[in-house]
Amino acid sequence: MTRRIEVDLKAQRLILFDGERRILQFSVSTALNGAGEEWGSGCTPRGLHSIRIKIGEGLPLNSVFIGRRPTGEIYNEALAASYPQRDWILTRILWLGGKRPGVNRGGSKDTLRRYIYIHGCPDSEPMGEPRSHGCIRTRNEDLIELFTKVEAGIEVDIF
């Protein structure tokens, strides 16, 4: 079977399919600014994408990433209090690349160069409502399960 991911922006839901069978489903949080593809918009890009790179395999739950690199820190309340303005990227990263030239690939609308990911966030962040800066935020436990079930190259349709 062919696995694929669908992200429904209106429902704030991610579904992993194996063929036509749903094998995983959970709430997410996409961009507070809504849907859009432009560089600097703070929006979640729409359309057909793929997972270009998987980052963080084997790292502990709540591992902190900056610039797609693990810092060695584990997120906790004290660390959060020390950096109150940080947009926390935790546990794992599924870095997305657009597949539609002129729509979400190339120029000022390039998802990969916009650093759009599916990533974990603090458990205190709500799911099911738009709150991110453009990425697709998930619960850390959900992300670990998804990470183990996907490979680089699978399609991600965001609509």
Order of alpha helices (4+ residues) and beta strands (2+ residues): beta-beta-beta-beta-beta-beta-alpha-beta-beta-beta-alpha-beta
